[in-house]
Amino acid sequence: MSIILARHGQTEHNRDQKILGSVDSPLTARGRESARKLASVLAGLKPSRAFSSPLGRARDTAGILCRGLGLEIEVRNEMAELSAGQWEGLHRREAVGESDLIRRDWSFRPPQGESYQDGTVRLAPFVQKLRGLSGTILVVGHFAINRSFLKAWLNLTREQALGVNVPHEALYLLDGRGRVTWFDSRGETGSGFLAWEPYQLNSK
C-alpha cells in the first residue's frame, strides 16, 4: 500500500507568523488555492481512503483535496498537531526569538506542550491500523505531527525526520517499497524529501 501525506493549507496564523499547535486558524485564500491545485495532483494518484487530523484547518484542506473523489474524510485524533502549550497564539519571535525552531530536538517540549517523541507515541495505534490496509491512502496532518508520522512509518532516524520540510503546498507519496516522491502545487515533482534549511543550519 501507499501513503499520500499532506499538510493543511496556509492559515491566517501561519501568514502572521503566530504559533498554532492545538489551537486553530482559518485557511487563507492562498491556502485554499494551493489545496485546489494539489487536488488535481491527488486525483491522478487515485486514493481509496482519506484520513485527517480533527483540527479544522486540516479537515477543510482534506475536503478541498478530496472534492469530486467521492471519499469520506475519516477523522483520526492521533493526527492532531503537537501542542505548543503556553506558546500557542504567540508571535514566533515572542516564543523563540529569531530562531525558526519551536522544537530544537526530538525530545524538546515547549512549556506544557508536546515533543516529536510524544507525537510518535500518540501515532502508534493509527500507524498500526494503516499497516493493515491496502490501496493508496491520503493522510492530512500538520508540520510537526507529519514529521512524527514519517519517522514512525519509514523508520527514519531522529535527525532524518527533523530535516524533512513539510510545506503547505506539497504532497509526499510514500510507496510500498519505501520510495518517496514529492508533488507541489506548481506542477513540479521530484524524488526524496524536500529539505528544511533552518534545521540544517542550526544543526551545523
N, C-alpha and C positions, 0 to 999 in steps of 0.2 A: 504494500500500500504506500501511498504518497501523502505528504502533508503540504498544504499551502499555508504558510504563516504570514499573517498581515498585521500591521499596526493600524490603529484608528487614524482617521484624517486629522489634519491640524485643527486645534481648538482655539478659542479665544485666549485661554490661559497660556497655551503654547506660544501663540503670537506675541503675547505681552510678557513673556519670559517669567511666568509665575509657575510655581511648583504644584503639580496636580496630586498624584498618588491616588488615594481612595476618594478624594473629592472629585466632582465632575465639572465639566465646562462644555458649552455648545460648540459644535463644529463651525468653523468659519466658512465663508464662500469658497476659499481656496481648498479647504479640507473636503468639502462636498464635491468640488470639481475633480480633484485628484482621485477620489473614490470612484467617480463616474468613469474616468479614463481607465482606471485599473479594472473596472467591471468588464470591459471588453477583452482584456487580457485573461481575466478569470474565466470568461465564457469559453475560451479556447482550451482551457485546462480541464474543463468539464468535472467540477467537483460533484460528488454524490451526496455529501452531507456538509453541514456548516455549523460550527460551534463558535460562541462568542463569550467574552467577558460580560458580566452583568452590568457594567457601567454604561451609561447612556451613550457616551461618545463612541464606544466600541460597537454597541448594538446598532446605533444609527449608521455607522460605517458598514457593518455587515449587511444591513438592509439594502444599502445602495449597491454594494458589491454583488449581492445575490438577486437583485431585481431582474425579473424575467427568467430566472433559472428554476423557479418552482420549488425552492428549498425552504424548509422551515428552519429558522435560526434557533439552535438549541443552546441555552444559556448554561455556562459552567462557572460556578463561583470561584473555582481554582484559578481561572484566568484573569481575575480582577488584578488591577495594577498593585504593585507593592506599596504599602502605606509609607508615606514620608513623615508621619507623625506630626510633631509640632511645626514642621516646615511647610505643611500643606497650605497653599494660598499665598505664601510669601513670594516676593520677587526673588529670583535666584541669587541676586547679589546680597540680599539680606541674610540668606542662609549660608551660602558657600563662597561669598566674595567673588573674585574674578575667576574662580575655578569652574570648569564645566562639569565637575564630578559631584553628584549628590552622594554617591556611594564610592568611596575611594578604593575599596577592595571588596572581595566576595562576601566577607562576613560583617562588613560595617553596617550598622543600623543608624539611620537618622534618629534623633531623640523621639522615643516612643513609636518608632517606625519599624519597618521590616528590612531585612537584608536579602541579597540574592539567594543566599543559602536557605533562608526561610521560605522563599518562593519555590525553590526546588522541592523542599519537603512538602509544601502545600499541594504542589502539582502531581505528586506521586500517584494518587488514585486516578486522575484523569489520564495521565500518560499510560498507565496500565490498561485502562479502558480502550484507548486508541490503538494499542498494540494488538488488540483482539479484533480490530475491524479490518475491512478490505476496501479497495477503491481509492479515490482521491478525496481527501478531507480538508476543508477550509477551517482554519483556526484564526480568529481575530482577537488580538490582545493589545498589549501596550509595550512601551520601550523596555522597561525593566523586566517584567514578567516574561516577555518573549525571549530575553536572554536566558532566564532560568529554564524556560522550556527547551531552548536549543541545547543547553548543557545536558539536560536530562535525556532528551530524545536522541542526540548524536554522541553522547558520552564525551563531550568536549572537556578539555581542562578548564580550570577557572580563568586562566589567562586568555585562552582562546575565546571563551564566551564573553569576557569583558571587552575584547577587541572588536566585537561584531557591532556594526551600525544597524539600527532598526529604524529606517526612515519612514515618515508618514506616507511617502509617495512611491513605495516599492513593495513587492511581494517576494517571498522566498519559496521556491519549490524544493522540497526535500524528498527525493525519490527513494524507492525501496532498496537501492544499492548504496545509500549514503552520499549520493552526489547532490550538490547544492547548485541551484540556478536562480538568479535574480531577474526580475522584470520590473521596470519602472513606468511611471505614468507618461513618460515621453516616448514610449515605444521602444526603449533600449533594453537589452538583455545581456547577461554575461554569466560566467560560471564562478562559483565560490561565493564568499561573503563580502559585502561592502565593509570596508574598514572604518572604524571610528577613530578619527585622528586625535581628539582630546585625550583619550586613554593612552594611545601610543606615545604621545608627547610627554604625558605625566609619568609614564612607566619607565622612561629612559633615565 
